Amino acid sequence: MPIKTIDEYQVEYMAEPLEGSDQWGAFVAISAPSATPMHMNVIHTRQRVAADQVFGSEAEAEGAAEQAVLALLEQVRNPPPAPN
């Protein structure tokens, strides 16, 4: 499970075998610093990304998860405006 730091965010991206098949799914979790040192707030719980896709290898799924991190961080940094 690779972990990267992008700006102040800690991102984990991983591949996991899908139950009952020989295929893999891509998963991502994102954390941000908290006011308490040595603690991170989970802002995007571990979730499957590219849920409509399955991958034939662990490396393919991990690559898709890594690519999804950038899109998810963009959403975290620029949330949509709240409805009036």
VOPAGU-2260 file (C-alpha; in pm, 1 decimal, decimal comma):
REM VOPAGU-2260
SITE   aa  ch    i         X         Y         Z
SITE  MET   A    0       0,0       0,0       0,0
SITE  PRO   A    1     193,4     303,0    -122,6
SITE  ILE   A    2     160,9     622,6      77,7
SITE  LYS   A    3     245,1     963,8     -67,2
SITE  THR   A    4     238,4    1313,6      70,7
SITE  ILE   A    5      94,9    1566,5    -172,8
SITE  ASP   A    6      97,0    1918,6     -33,5
SITE  GLU   A    7     -25,7    1865,6     322,8
SITE  TYR   A    8    -235,8    1560,0     237,1
SITE  GLN   A    9    -136,2    1202,2     301,8
SITE  VAL   A   10    -275,4     973,1      34,3
SITE  GLU   A   11    -287,9     596,3      32,6
SITE  TYR   A   12    -363,0     413,3    -285,7
SITE  MET   A   13    -389,7      40,3    -308,9
SITE  ALA   A   14    -501,2    -255,2    -513,1
SITE  GLU   A   15    -702,6    -534,4    -358,2
SITE  PRO   A   16    -826,6    -860,4    -504,5
SITE  LEU   A   17   -1201,0    -860,5    -565,4
SITE  GLU   A   18   -1380,2   -1132,3    -375,0
SITE  GLY   A   19   -1480,9   -1430,8    -581,0
SITE  SER   A   20   -1271,5   -1342,4    -887,9
SITE  ASP   A   21    -918,3   -1317,7   -1019,9
SITE  GLN   A   22    -957,3    -945,1   -1077,6
SITE  TRP   A   23    -841,3    -643,2    -880,7
SITE  GLY   A   24   -1004,4    -321,7    -757,4
SITE  ALA   A   25    -845,3      20,7    -699,8
SITE  PHE   A   26    -886,2     192,0    -359,7
SITE  VAL   A   27    -788,3     533,8    -217,9
SITE  ALA   A   28    -786,7     703,4     124,4
SITE  ILE   A   29    -688,4    1065,8     196,7
SITE  SER   A   30    -592,6    1225,5     529,2
SITE  ALA   A   31    -507,7    1582,7     624,9
SITE  PRO   A   32    -317,3    1724,1     922,3
SITE  SER   A   33    -505,7    1799,4    1240,1
SITE  ALA   A   34    -440,3    2047,6    1518,7
SITE  THR   A   35    -286,3    1763,8    1719,1
SITE  PRO   A   36      68,7    1677,1    1618,6
SITE  MET   A   37     122,2    1320,3    1501,8
SITE  HIS   A   38    -243,8    1283,4    1410,5
SITE  MET   A   39    -419,2    1298,1    1075,9
SITE  ASN   A   40    -787,9    1357,6    1003,2
SITE  VAL   A   41    -937,0    1119,3     750,6
SITE  ILE   A   42   -1112,8    1335,5     492,8
SITE  HIS   A   43   -1177,8    1063,1     235,3
SITE  THR   A   44   -1227,3     719,1     383,5
SITE  ARG   A   45   -1085,1     418,8     205,3
SITE  GLN   A   46   -1313,1     371,4     -91,8
SITE  ARG   A   47   -1303,4     191,4    -419,3
SITE  VAL   A   48   -1233,2     423,8    -710,6
SITE  ALA   A   49   -1297,3     339,3   -1073,8
SITE  ALA   A   50   -1575,9     120,3    -938,4
SITE  ASP   A   51   -1701,5      43,3   -1286,5
SITE  GLN   A   52   -1362,3     -99,9   -1380,1
SITE  VAL   A   53   -1185,0    -420,7   -1285,2
SITE  PHE   A   54    -818,9    -484,0   -1346,0
SITE  GLY   A   55    -633,9    -798,2   -1444,7
SITE  SER   A   56    -330,6    -727,1   -1228,3
SITE  GLU   A   57    -239,1    -565,2    -900,9
SITE  ALA   A   58     -10,0    -318,4   -1080,9
SITE  GLU   A   59    -290,2    -199,7   -1313,7
SITE  ALA   A   60    -529,1    -144,4   -1021,6
SITE  GLU   A   61    -265,5      36,7    -818,1
SITE  GLY   A   62    -188,2     263,7   -1114,9
SITE  ALA   A   63    -557,1     350,4   -1154,7
SITE  ALA   A   64    -582,1     427,8    -783,3
SITE  GLU   A   65    -278,5     654,7    -802,1
SITE  GLN   A   66    -433,9     843,7   -1094,7
SITE  ALA   A   67    -765,7     879,4    -908,4
SITE  VAL   A   68    -588,5    1047,7    -615,9
SITE  LEU   A   69    -525,3    1362,2    -819,0
SITE  ALA   A   70    -891,9    1402,3    -913,6
SITE  LEU   A   71   -1003,5    1339,4    -555,8
SITE  LEU   A   72    -757,0    1594,9    -419,4
SITE  GLU   A   73    -891,7    1850,5    -663,3
SITE  GLN   A   74   -1241,3    1791,5    -520,7
SITE  VAL   A   75   -1109,4    1824,2    -164,7
SITE  ARG   A   76    -926,6    2147,5    -243,0
SITE  ASN   A   77   -1215,5    2301,0    -439,6
SITE  PRO   A   78   -1544,0    2175,3    -298,3
SITE  PRO   A   79   -1859,6    2273,3    -485,0
SITE  PRO   A   80   -2044,1    2576,1    -346,0
SITE  ALA   A   81   -2309,9    2505,8     -85,7
SITE  PRO   A   82   -2668,4    2531,0    -210,9
SITE  ASN   A   83   -2853,8    2848,9    -113,3
